Amino acid sequence: MTTVYPSRTATAMQEKVHEQEGQTYDASRWITPETVVSTVLHVLDLPADATIPDVTVRPVVPRPSR
């Protein structure tokens, strides 16, 4: 069994959430649905003698320069 914890993912749902939060939506700041799928497929493709119990998937967002 593996639990996957995806961060905010660039979807129409997140666009709506940002709208409700009064925030600007920038899809480039979030992971793509394809990234989540790729991660899940990686876990499913593991050999039978291995397991990854937890996976957290977060976007790589550049930090603002000072």
CHARMM internal coordinates of N, CA and C (Angstrom, degrees):
IC EDIT
DIST 1 N 1 CA 1.4301
DIST 1 CA 1 C 1.5293
ANGL 1 N 1 CA 1 C 108.29
DIST 1 C 2 N 1.3198
ANGL 1 CA 1 C 2 N 115.88
DIHE 1 N 1 CA 1 C 2 N 136.44
DIST 2 N 2 CA 1.4567
ANGL 1 C 2 N 2 CA 121.78
DIHE 1 CA 1 C 2 N 2 CA 177.31
DIST 2 CA 2 C 1.5210
ANGL 2 N 2 CA 2 C 108.84
DIHE 1 C 2 N 2 CA 2 C -130.42
DIST 2 C 3 N 1.3024
ANGL 2 CA 2 C 3 N 115.27
DIHE 2 N 2 CA 2 C 3 N 136.30
DIST 3 N 3 CA 1.4577
ANGL 2 C 3 N 3 CA 120.90
DIHE 2 CA 2 C 3 N 3 CA 174.64
DIST 3 CA 3 C 1.5255
ANGL 3 N 3 CA 3 C 107.70
DIHE 2 C 3 N 3 CA 3 C -104.17
DIST 3 C 4 N 1.3312
ANGL 3 CA 3 C 4 N 116.14
DIHE 3 N 3 CA 3 C 4 N 128.01
DIST 4 N 4 CA 1.4623
ANGL 3 C 4 N 4 CA 121.44
DIHE 3 CA 3 C 4 N 4 CA 179.90
DIST 4 CA 4 C 1.5220
ANGL 4 N 4 CA 4 C 108.50
DIHE 3 C 4 N 4 CA 4 C -108.35
DIST 4 C 5 N 1.3152
ANGL 4 CA 4 C 5 N 114.78
DIHE 4 N 4 CA 4 C 5 N 127.55
DIST 5 N 5 CA 1.4587
ANGL 4 C 5 N 5 CA 121.76
DIHE 4 CA 4 C 5 N 5 CA 179.12
DIST 5 CA 5 C 1.5338
ANGL 5 N 5 CA 5 C 108.96
DIHE 4 C 5 N 5 CA 5 C -114.46
DIST 5 C 6 N 1.3165
ANGL 5 CA 5 C 6 N 117.25
DIHE 5 N 5 CA 5 C 6 N 87.40
DIST 6 N 6 CA 1.4643
ANGL 5 C 6 N 6 CA 117.48
DIHE 5 CA 5 C 6 N 6 CA 177.92
DIST 6 CA 6 C 1.5255
ANGL 6 N 6 CA 6 C 110.10
DIHE 5 C 6 N 6 CA 6 C -80.76
DIST 6 C 7 N 1.3115
ANGL 6 CA 6 C 7 N 115.07
DIHE 6 N 6 CA 6 C 7 N 141.29
DIST 7 N 7 CA 1.4619
ANGL 6 C 7 N 7 CA 120.29
DIHE 6 CA 6 C 7 N 7 CA 173.70
DIST 7 CA 7 C 1.5281
ANGL 7 N 7 CA 7 C 107.72
DIHE 6 C 7 N 7 CA 7 C -73.87
DIST 7 C 8 N 1.3095
ANGL 7 CA 7 C 8 N 115.81
DIHE 7 N 7 CA 7 C 8 N -172.39
DIST 8 N 8 CA 1.4588
ANGL 7 C 8 N 8 CA 117.59
DIHE 7 CA 7 C 8 N 8 CA 177.06
DIST 8 CA 8 C 1.5183
ANGL 8 N 8 CA 8 C 109.34
DIHE 7 C 8 N 8 CA 8 C -56.15
DIST 8 C 9 N 1.3197
ANGL 8 CA 8 C 9 N 114.06
DIHE 8 N 8 CA 8 C 9 N 134.62
DIST 9 N 9 CA 1.4555
ANGL 8 C 9 N 9 CA 121.84
DIHE 8 CA 8 C 9 N 9 CA -175.95
DIST 9 CA 9 C 1.5267
ANGL 9 N 9 CA 9 C 108.57
DIHE 8 C 9 N 9 CA 9 C -116.28
DIST 9 C 10 N 1.3214
ANGL 9 CA 9 C 10 N 115.50
DIHE 9 N 9 CA 9 C 10 N 139.76
DIST 10 N 10 CA 1.4666
ANGL 9 C 10 N 10 CA 121.59
DIHE 9 CA 9 C 10 N 10 CA -176.57
DIST 10 CA 10 C 1.5256
ANGL 10 N 10 CA 10 C 110.38
DIHE 9 C 10 N 10 CA 10 C -68.91
DIST 10 C 11 N 1.3243
ANGL 10 CA 10 C 11 N 115.29
DIHE 10 N 10 CA 10 C 11 N 90.67
DIST 11 N 11 CA 1.4639
ANGL 10 C 11 N 11 CA 121.87
DIHE 10 CA 10 C 11 N 11 CA 179.68
DIST 11 CA 11 C 1.5206
ANGL 11 N 11 CA 11 C 109.01
DIHE 10 C 11 N 11 CA 11 C -136.50
DIST 11 C 12 N 1.3146
ANGL 11 CA 11 C 12 N 115.31
DIHE 11 N 11 CA 11 C 12 N 168.92
DIST 12 N 12 CA 1.4650
ANGL 11 C 12 N 12 CA 119.86
DIHE 11 CA 11 C 12 N 12 CA 176.99
DIST 12 CA 12 C 1.5268
ANGL 12 N 12 CA 12 C 111.05
DIHE 11 C 12 N 12 CA 12 C -60.58
DIST 12 C 13 N 1.3301
ANGL 12 CA 12 C 13 N 116.47
DIHE 12 N 12 CA 12 C 13 N -32.56
DIST 13 N 13 CA 1.4610
ANGL 12 C 13 N 13 CA 120.08
DIHE 12 CA 12 C 13 N 13 CA 178.46
DIST 13 CA 13 C 1.5335
ANGL 13 N 13 CA 13 C 110.29
DIHE 12 C 13 N 13 CA 13 C -62.04
DIST 13 C 14 N 1.3286
ANGL 13 CA 13 C 14 N 117.38
DIHE 13 N 13 CA 13 C 14 N -43.77
DIST 14 N 14 CA 1.4585
ANGL 13 C 14 N 14 CA 120.08
DIHE 13 CA 13 C 14 N 14 CA 179.26
DIST 14 CA 14 C 1.5231
ANGL 14 N 14 CA 14 C 111.68
DIHE 13 C 14 N 14 CA 14 C -66.45
DIST 14 C 15 N 1.3071
ANGL 14 CA 14 C 15 N 116.16
DIHE 14 N 14 CA 14 C 15 N -34.48
DIST 15 N 15 CA 1.4627
ANGL 14 C 15 N 15 CA 119.36
DIHE 14 CA 14 C 15 N 15 CA 176.28
DIST 15 CA 15 C 1.5311
ANGL 15 N 15 CA 15 C 109.74
DIHE 14 C 15 N 15 CA 15 C -60.40
DIST 15 C 16 N 1.3239
ANGL 15 CA 15 C 16 N 116.34
DIHE 15 N 15 CA 15 C 16 N -42.47
DIST 16 N 16 CA 1.4650
ANGL 15 C 16 N 16 CA 121.87
DIHE 15 CA 15 C 16 N 16 CA 178.36
DIST 16 CA 16 C 1.5336
ANGL 16 N 16 CA 16 C 110.87
DIHE 15 C 16 N 16 CA 16 C -66.48
DIST 16 C 17 N 1.3355
ANGL 16 CA 16 C 17 N 117.59
DIHE 16 N 16 CA 16 C 17 N -41.66
DIST 17 N 17 CA 1.4642
ANGL 16 C 17 N 17 CA 121.68
DIHE 16 CA 16 C 17 N 17 CA 179.33
DIST 17 CA 17 C 1.5299
ANGL 17 N 17 CA 17 C 109.67
DIHE 16 C 17 N 17 CA 17 C -60.16
DIST 17 C 18 N 1.3214
ANGL 17 CA 17 C 18 N 116.48
DIHE 17 N 17 CA 17 C 18 N -45.53
DIST 18 N 18 CA 1.4676
ANGL 17 C 18 N 18 CA 119.89
DIHE 17 CA 17 C 18 N 18 CA 179.02
DIST 18 CA 18 C 1.5290
ANGL 18 N 18 CA 18 C 110.81
DIHE 17 C 18 N 18 CA 18 C -61.59
DIST 18 C 19 N 1.3142
ANGL 18 CA 18 C 19 N 115.84
DIHE 18 N 18 CA 18 C 19 N -40.81
DIST 19 N 19 CA 1.4658
ANGL 18 C 19 N 19 CA 119.97
DIHE 18 CA 18 C 19 N 19 CA 177.94
DIST 19 CA 19 C 1.5283
ANGL 19 N 19 CA 19 C 109.90
DIHE 18 C 19 N 19 CA 19 C -59.95
DIST 19 C 20 N 1.3404
ANGL 19 CA 19 C 20 N 117.00
DIHE 19 N 19 CA 19 C 20 N -44.88
DIST 20 N 20 CA 1.4574
ANGL 19 C 20 N 20 CA 121.44
DIHE 19 CA 19 C 20 N 20 CA 179.75
DIST 20 CA 20 C 1.5277
ANGL 20 N 20 CA 20 C 111.77
DIHE 19 C 20 N 20 CA 20 C -66.37
DIST 20 C 21 N 1.3319
ANGL 20 CA 20 C 21 N 116.93
DIHE 20 N 20 CA 20 C 21 N -30.69
DIST 21 N 21 CA 1.4549
ANGL 20 C 21 N 21 CA 121.48
DIHE 20 CA 20 C 21 N 21 CA 178.71
DIST 21 CA 21 C 1.5308
ANGL 21 N 21 CA 21 C 112.17
DIHE 20 C 21 N 21 CA 21 C -83.27
DIST 21 C 22 N 1.3280
ANGL 21 CA 21 C 22 N 116.59
DIHE 21 N 21 CA 21 C 22 N -5.74
DIST 22 N 22 CA 1.4576
ANGL 21 C 22 N 22 CA 120.75
DIHE 21 CA 21 C 22 N 22 CA -178.46
DIST 22 CA 22 C 1.5185
ANGL 22 N 22 CA 22 C 112.86
DIHE 21 C 22 N 22 CA 22 C 72.34
DIST 22 C 23 N 1.3333
ANGL 22 CA 22 C 23 N 116.05
DIHE 22 N 22 CA 22 C 23 N 26.63
DIST 23 N 23 CA 1.4556
ANGL 22 C 23 N 23 CA 121.14
DIHE 22 CA 22 C 23 N 23 CA -178.79
DIST 23 CA 23 C 1.5210
ANGL 23 N 23 CA 23 C 111.03
DIHE 22 C 23 N 23 CA 23 C -110.38
DIST 23 C 24 N 1.3133
ANGL 23 CA 23 C 24 N 116.22
DIHE 23 N 23 CA 23 C 24 N 155.33
DIST 24 N 24 CA 1.4583
ANGL 23 C 24 N 24 CA 121.87
DIHE 23 CA 23 C 24 N 24 CA 175.71
DIST 24 CA 24 C 1.5152
ANGL 24 N 24 CA 24 C 108.74
DIHE 23 C 24 N 24 CA 24 C -75.72
DIST 24 C 25 N 1.3181
ANGL 24 CA 24 C 25 N 116.09
DIHE 24 N 24 CA 24 C 25 N 134.01
DIST 25 N 25 CA 1.4646
ANGL 24 C 25 N 25 CA 121.17
DIHE 24 CA 24 C 25 N 25 CA 179.78
DIST 25 CA 25 C 1.5217
ANGL 25 N 25 CA 25 C 109.18
DIHE 24 C 25 N 25 CA 25 C -94.78
DIST 25 C 26 N 1.3229
ANGL 25 CA 25 C 26 N 116.11
DIHE 25 N 25 CA 25 C 26 N 125.09
DIST 26 N 26 CA 1.4589
ANGL 25 C 26 N 26 CA 122.51
DIHE 25 CA 25 C 26 N 26 CA 176.65
DIST 26 CA 26 C 1.5237
ANGL 26 N 26 CA 26 C 107.09
DIHE 25 C 26 N 26 CA 26 C -130.50
DIST 26 C 27 N 1.3174
ANGL 26 CA 26 C 27 N 115.91
DIHE 26 N 26 CA 26 C 27 N 99.46
DIST 27 N 27 CA 1.4716
ANGL 26 C 27 N 27 CA 121.42
DIHE 26 CA 26 C 27 N 27 CA -175.39
DIST 27 CA 27 C 1.5231
ANGL 27 N 27 CA 27 C 112.61
DIHE 26 C 27 N 27 CA 27 C -57.78
DIST 27 C 28 N 1.3098
ANGL 27 CA 27 C 28 N 118.25
DIHE 27 N 27 CA 27 C 28 N -26.36
DIST 28 N 28 CA 1.4669
ANGL 27 C 28 N 28 CA 120.62
DIHE 27 CA 27 C 28 N 28 CA -178.15
DIST 28 CA 28 C 1.5336
ANGL 28 N 28 CA 28 C 112.25
DIHE 27 C 28 N 28 CA 28 C -68.66
DIST 28 C 29 N 1.3172
ANGL 28 CA 28 C 29 N 117.35
DIHE 28 N 28 CA 28 C 29 N -12.39
DIST 29 N 29 CA 1.4738
ANGL 28 C 29 N 29 CA 120.92
DIHE 28 CA 28 C 29 N 29 CA 179.93
DIST 29 CA 29 C 1.5298
ANGL 29 N 29 CA 29 C 112.40
DIHE 28 C 29 N 29 CA 29 C -86.87
DIST 29 C 30 N 1.3182
ANGL 29 CA 29 C 30 N 117.96
DIHE 29 N 29 CA 29 C 30 N -8.25
DIST 30 N 30 CA 1.4601
ANGL 29 C 30 N 30 CA 121.61
DIHE 29 CA 29 C 30 N 30 CA -174.66
DIST 30 CA 30 C 1.5170
ANGL 30 N 30 CA 30 C 111.12
DIHE 29 C 30 N 30 CA 30 C -118.43
DIST 30 C 31 N 1.3240
ANGL 30 CA 30 C 31 N 116.45
DIHE 30 N 30 CA 30 C 31 N 162.91
DIST 31 N 31 CA 1.4552
ANGL 30 C 31 N 31 CA 120.50
DIHE 30 CA 30 C 31 N 31 CA 176.89
DIST 31 CA 31 C 1.5240
ANGL 31 N 31 CA 31 C 109.28
DIHE 30 C 31 N 31 CA 31 C -72.02
DIST 31 C 32 N 1.3181
ANGL 31 CA 31 C 32 N 115.78
DIHE 31 N 31 CA 31 C 32 N 156.34
DIST 32 N 32 CA 1.4621
ANGL 31 C 32 N 32 CA 120.42
DIHE 31 CA 31 C 32 N 32 CA 179.20
DIST 32 CA 32 C 1.5224
ANGL 32 N 32 CA 32 C 109.78
DIHE 31 C 32 N 32 CA 32 C -90.85
DIST 32 C 33 N 1.3165
ANGL 32 CA 32 C 33 N 117.31
DIHE 32 N 32 CA 32 C 33 N 156.78
DIST 33 N 33 CA 1.4657
ANGL 32 C 33 N 33 CA 119.39
DIHE 32 CA 32 C 33 N 33 CA 174.64
DIST 33 CA 33 C 1.5354
ANGL 33 N 33 CA 33 C 111.16
DIHE 32 C 33 N 33 CA 33 C -57.77
DIST 33 C 34 N 1.3290
ANGL 33 CA 33 C 34 N 116.62
DIHE 33 N 33 CA 33 C 34 N -34.16
DIST 34 N 34 CA 1.4639
ANGL 33 C 34 N 34 CA 120.68
DIHE 33 CA 33 C 34 N 34 CA 179.43
DIST 34 CA 34 C 1.5342
ANGL 34 N 34 CA 34 C 111.42
DIHE 33 C 34 N 34 CA 34 C -63.28
DIST 34 C 35 N 1.3218
ANGL 34 CA 34 C 35 N 116.85
DIHE 34 N 34 CA 34 C 35 N -34.04
DIST 35 N 35 CA 1.4618
ANGL 34 C 35 N 35 CA 120.67
DIHE 34 CA 34 C 35 N 35 CA 177.26
DIST 35 CA 35 C 1.5215
ANGL 35 N 35 CA 35 C 110.56
DIHE 34 C 35 N 35 CA 35 C -65.43
DIST 35 C 36 N 1.3165
ANGL 35 CA 35 C 36 N 116.91
DIHE 35 N 35 CA 35 C 36 N -41.48
DIST 36 N 36 CA 1.4658
ANGL 35 C 36 N 36 CA 120.61
DIHE 35 CA 35 C 36 N 36 CA 178.36
DIST 36 CA 36 C 1.5275
ANGL 36 N 36 CA 36 C 109.53
DIHE 35 C 36 N 36 CA 36 C -64.21
DIST 36 C 37 N 1.3173
ANGL 36 CA 36 C 37 N 117.37
DIHE 36 N 36 CA 36 C 37 N -45.89
DIST 37 N 37 CA 1.4673
ANGL 36 C 37 N 37 CA 121.33
DIHE 36 CA 36 C 37 N 37 CA 179.73
DIST 37 CA 37 C 1.5256
ANGL 37 N 37 CA 37 C 110.56
DIHE 36 C 37 N 37 CA 37 C -61.19
DIST 37 C 38 N 1.3200
ANGL 37 CA 37 C 38 N 116.94
DIHE 37 N 37 CA 37 C 38 N -44.91
DIST 38 N 38 CA 1.4624
ANGL 37 C 38 N 38 CA 121.19
DIHE 37 CA 37 C 38 N 38 CA 179.53
DIST 38 CA 38 C 1.5280
ANGL 38 N 38 CA 38 C 111.31
DIHE 37 C 38 N 38 CA 38 C -60.01
DIST 38 C 39 N 1.3180
ANGL 38 CA 38 C 39 N 116.56
DIHE 38 N 38 CA 38 C 39 N -40.06
DIST 39 N 39 CA 1.4626
ANGL 38 C 39 N 39 CA 121.28
DIHE 38 CA 38 C 39 N 39 CA 179.02
DIST 39 CA 39 C 1.5251
ANGL 39 N 39 CA 39 C 111.03
DIHE 38 C 39 N 39 CA 39 C -64.86
DIST 39 C 40 N 1.3151
ANGL 39 CA 39 C 40 N 116.62
DIHE 39 N 39 CA 39 C 40 N -45.35
DIST 40 N 40 CA 1.4722
ANGL 39 C 40 N 40 CA 120.87
DIHE 39 CA 39 C 40 N 40 CA 179.42
DIST 40 CA 40 C 1.5280
ANGL 40 N 40 CA 40 C 109.96
DIHE 39 C 40 N 40 CA 40 C -63.52
DIST 40 C 41 N 1.3215
ANGL 40 CA 40 C 41 N 117.57
DIHE 40 N 40 CA 40 C 41 N -42.51
DIST 41 N 41 CA 1.4709
ANGL 40 C 41 N 41 CA 120.13
DIHE 40 CA 40 C 41 N 41 CA 178.80
DIST 41 CA 41 C 1.5306
ANGL 41 N 41 CA 41 C 111.32
DIHE 40 C 41 N 41 CA 41 C -63.05
DIST 41 C 42 N 1.3154
ANGL 41 CA 41 C 42 N 116.70
DIHE 41 N 41 CA 41 C 42 N -37.08
DIST 42 N 42 CA 1.4648
ANGL 41 C 42 N 42 CA 120.15
DIHE 41 CA 41 C 42 N 42 CA 176.42
DIST 42 CA 42 C 1.5242
ANGL 42 N 42 CA 42 C 110.48
DIHE 41 C 42 N 42 CA 42 C -59.13
DIST 42 C 43 N 1.3118
ANGL 42 CA 42 C 43 N 116.75
DIHE 42 N 42 CA 42 C 43 N -45.71
DIST 43 N 43 CA 1.4709
ANGL 42 C 43 N 43 CA 120.79
DIHE 42 CA 42 C 43 N 43 CA 179.54
DIST 43 CA 43 C 1.5306
ANGL 43 N 43 CA 43 C 110.31
DIHE 42 C 43 N 43 CA 43 C -63.80
DIST 43 C 44 N 1.3189
ANGL 43 CA 43 C 44 N 116.81
DIHE 43 N 43 CA 43 C 44 N -42.52
DIST 44 N 44 CA 1.4670
ANGL 43 C 44 N 44 CA 120.08
DIHE 43 CA 43 C 44 N 44 CA -179.27
DIST 44 CA 44 C 1.5247
ANGL 44 N 44 CA 44 C 112.61
DIHE 43 C 44 N 44 CA 44 C -67.04
DIST 44 C 45 N 1.3291
ANGL 44 CA 44 C 45 N 117.03
DIHE 44 N 44 CA 44 C 45 N -26.84
DIST 45 N 45 CA 1.4649
ANGL 44 C 45 N 45 CA 121.52
DIHE 44 CA 44 C 45 N 45 CA -178.52
DIST 45 CA 45 C 1.5259
ANGL 45 N 45 CA 45 C 114.03
DIHE 44 C 45 N 45 CA 45 C -86.68
DIST 45 C 46 N 1.3132
ANGL 45 CA 45 C 46 N 117.84
DIHE 45 N 45 CA 45 C 46 N 3.07
DIST 46 N 46 CA 1.4658
ANGL 45 C 46 N 46 CA 120.14
DIHE 45 CA 45 C 46 N 46 CA 179.31
DIST 46 CA 46 C 1.5273
ANGL 46 N 46 CA 46 C 110.27
DIHE 45 C 46 N 46 CA 46 C -63.17
DIST 46 C 47 N 1.3293
ANGL 46 CA 46 C 47 N 116.15
DIHE 46 N 46 CA 46 C 47 N 150.64
DIST 47 N 47 CA 1.4676
ANGL 46 C 47 N 47 CA 118.76
DIHE 46 CA 46 C 47 N 47 CA 173.49
DIST 47 CA 47 C 1.5342
ANGL 47 N 47 CA 47 C 110.10
DIHE 46 C 47 N 47 CA 47 C -60.77
DIST 47 C 48 N 1.3078
ANGL 47 CA 47 C 48 N 116.33
DIHE 47 N 47 CA 47 C 48 N 158.44
DIST 48 N 48 CA 1.4687
ANGL 47 C 48 N 48 CA 121.75
DIHE 47 CA 47 C 48 N 48 CA -176.30
DIST 48 CA 48 C 1.5234
ANGL 48 N 48 CA 48 C 113.25
DIHE 47 C 48 N 48 CA 48 C -63.56
DIST 48 C 49 N 1.3321
ANGL 48 CA 48 C 49 N 117.35
DIHE 48 N 48 CA 48 C 49 N -19.26
DIST 49 N 49 CA 1.4670
ANGL 48 C 49 N 49 CA 119.42
DIHE 48 CA 48 C 49 N 49 CA -178.11
DIST 49 CA 49 C 1.5253
ANGL 49 N 49 CA 49 C 112.98
DIHE 48 C 49 N 49 CA 49 C -94.80
DIST 49 C 50 N 1.3381
ANGL 49 CA 49 C 50 N 117.14
DIHE 49 N 49 CA 49 C 50 N 14.12
DIST 50 N 50 CA 1.4689
ANGL 49 C 50 N 50 CA 120.72
DIHE 49 CA 49 C 50 N 50 CA -178.78
DIST 50 CA 50 C 1.5189
ANGL 50 N 50 CA 50 C 110.21
DIHE 49 C 50 N 50 CA 50 C -133.83
DIST 50 C 51 N 1.3155
ANGL 50 CA 50 C 51 N 114.28
DIHE 50 N 50 CA 50 C 51 N 154.37
DIST 51 N 51 CA 1.4550
ANGL 50 C 51 N 51 CA 120.25
DIHE 50 CA 50 C 51 N 51 CA 176.27
DIST 51 CA 51 C 1.5222
ANGL 51 N 51 CA 51 C 109.60
DIHE 50 C 51 N 51 CA 51 C -146.08
DIST 51 C 52 N 1.2878
ANGL 51 CA 51 C 52 N 115.74
DIHE 51 N 51 CA 51 C 52 N 149.61
DIST 52 N 52 CA 1.4642
ANGL 51 C 52 N 52 CA 122.26
DIHE 51 CA 51 C 52 N 52 CA 170.73
DIST 52 CA 52 C 1.5241
ANGL 52 N 52 CA 52 C 104.43
DIHE 51 C 52 N 52 CA 52 C -119.99
DIST 52 C 53 N 1.3308
ANGL 52 CA 52 C 53 N 117.72
DIHE 52 N 52 CA 52 C 53 N 105.11
DIST 53 N 53 CA 1.4651
ANGL 52 C 53 N 53 CA 119.53
DIHE 52 CA 52 C 53 N 53 CA -173.58
DIST 53 CA 53 C 1.5226
ANGL 53 N 53 CA 53 C 114.55
DIHE 52 C 53 N 53 CA 53 C -71.17
DIST 53 C 54 N 1.3339
ANGL 53 CA 53 C 54 N 117.22
DIHE 53 N 53 CA 53 C 54 N -32.84
DIST 54 N 54 CA 1.4590
ANGL 53 C 54 N 54 CA 120.47
DIHE 53 CA 53 C 54 N 54 CA -178.39
DIST 54 CA 54 C 1.5203
ANGL 54 N 54 CA 54 C 109.60
DIHE 53 C 54 N 54 CA 54 C -139.21
DIST 54 C 55 N 1.3185
ANGL 54 CA 54 C 55 N 115.87
DIHE 54 N 54 CA 54 C 55 N 139.12
DIST 55 N 55 CA 1.4626
ANGL 54 C 55 N 55 CA 120.97
DIHE 54 CA 54 C 55 N 55 CA 175.92
DIST 55 CA 55 C 1.5262
ANGL 55 N 55 CA 55 C 107.58
DIHE 54 C 55 N 55 CA 55 C -132.76
DIST 55 C 56 N 1.3161
ANGL 55 CA 55 C 56 N 116.02
DIHE 55 N 55 CA 55 C 56 N 125.54
DIST 56 N 56 CA 1.4589
ANGL 55 C 56 N 56 CA 121.46
DIHE 55 CA 55 C 56 N 56 CA 173.25
DIST 56 CA 56 C 1.5194
ANGL 56 N 56 CA 56 C 107.20
DIHE 55 C 56 N 56 CA 56 C -111.12
DIST 56 C 57 N 1.3196
ANGL 56 CA 56 C 57 N 116.93
DIHE 56 N 56 CA 56 C 57 N 125.10
DIST 57 N 57 CA 1.4638
ANGL 56 C 57 N 57 CA 121.62
DIHE 56 CA 56 C 57 N 57 CA -178.12
DIST 57 CA 57 C 1.5204
ANGL 57 N 57 CA 57 C 107.73
DIHE 56 C 57 N 57 CA 57 C -114.51
DIST 57 C 58 N 1.3298
ANGL 57 CA 57 C 58 N 115.58
DIHE 57 N 57 CA 57 C 58 N 117.97
DIST 58 N 58 CA 1.4592
ANGL 57 C 58 N 58 CA 120.78
DIHE 57 CA 57 C 58 N 58 CA -178.36
DIST 58 CA 58 C 1.5196
ANGL 58 N 58 CA 58 C 109.81
DIHE 57 C 58 N 58 CA 58 C -125.52
DIST 58 C 59 N 1.3149
ANGL 58 CA 58 C 59 N 116.54
DIHE 58 N 58 CA 58 C 59 N 152.16
DIST 59 N 59 CA 1.4676
ANGL 58 C 59 N 59 CA 119.06
DIHE 58 CA 58 C 59 N 59 CA 177.76
DIST 59 CA 59 C 1.5232
ANGL 59 N 59 CA 59 C 111.64
DIHE 58 C 59 N 59 CA 59 C -74.53
DIST 59 C 60 N 1.3121
ANGL 59 CA 59 C 60 N 115.15
DIHE 59 N 59 CA 59 C 60 N 153.08
DIST 60 N 60 CA 1.4539
ANGL 59 C 60 N 60 CA 121.17
DIHE 59 CA 59 C 60 N 60 CA 171.70
DIST 60 CA 60 C 1.5227
ANGL 60 N 60 CA 60 C 105.40
DIHE 59 C 60 N 60 CA 60 C -95.69
DIST 60 C 61 N 1.3133
ANGL 60 CA 60 C 61 N 114.92
DIHE 60 N 60 CA 60 C 61 N 104.75
DIST 61 N 61 CA 1.4645
ANGL 60 C 61 N 61 CA 120.17
DIHE 60 CA 60 C 61 N 61 CA -177.29
DIST 61 CA 61 C 1.5236
ANGL 61 N 61 CA 61 C 107.66
DIHE 60 C 61 N 61 CA 61 C -112.86
DIST 61 C 62 N 1.3088
ANGL 61 CA 61 C 62 N 117.10
DIHE 61 N 61 CA 61 C 62 N 124.37
DIST 62 N 62 CA 1.4665
ANGL 61 C 62 N 62 CA 118.08
DIHE 61 CA 61 C 62 N 62 CA 178.13
DIST 62 CA 62 C 1.5207
ANGL 62 N 62 CA 62 C 110.98
DIHE 61 C 62 N 62 CA 62 C -60.90
DIST 62 C 63 N 1.3118
ANGL 62 CA 62 C 63 N 115.95
DIHE 62 N 62 CA 62 C 63 N 138.85
DIST 63 N 63 CA 1.4542
ANGL 62 C 63 N 63 CA 120.33
DIHE 62 CA 62 C 63 N 63 CA 177.44
DIST 63 CA 63 C 1.5207
ANGL 63 N 63 CA 63 C 109.48
DIHE 62 C 63 N 63 CA 63 C -77.58
DIST 63 C 64 N 1.3130
ANGL 63 CA 63 C 64 N 116.46
DIHE 63 N 63 CA 63 C 64 N 145.83
DIST 64 N 64 CA 1.4677
ANGL 63 C 64 N 64 CA 118.42
DIHE 63 CA 63 C 64 N 64 CA 177.86
DIST 64 CA 64 C 1.5251
ANGL 64 N 64 CA 64 C 110.07
DIHE 63 C 64 N 64 CA 64 C -60.97
DIST 64 C 65 N 1.3249
ANGL 64 CA 64 C 65 N 115.81
DIHE 64 N 64 CA 64 C 65 N 139.69
DIST 65 N 65 CA 1.4671
ANGL 64 C 65 N 65 CA 118.69
DIHE 64 CA 64 C 65 N 65 CA 178.14
DIST 65 CA 65 C 1.5290
ANGL 65 N 65 CA 65 C 109.92
DIHE 64 C 65 N 65 CA 65 C -76.05
DIST 65 C 66 N 1.3009
ANGL 65 CA 65 C 66 N 114.78
DIHE 65 N 65 CA 65 C 66 N 149.65
DIST 66 N 66 CA 1.4657
ANGL 65 C 66 N 66 CA 120.11
DIHE 65 CA 65 C 66 N 66 CA -177.07
DIST 66 CA 66 C 1.4892
ANGL 66 N 66 CA 66 C 112.15
DIHE 65 C 66 N 66 CA 66 C -88.18
END
COOR INIT
IC SEED 1 N 1 CA 1 C
IC BUILD
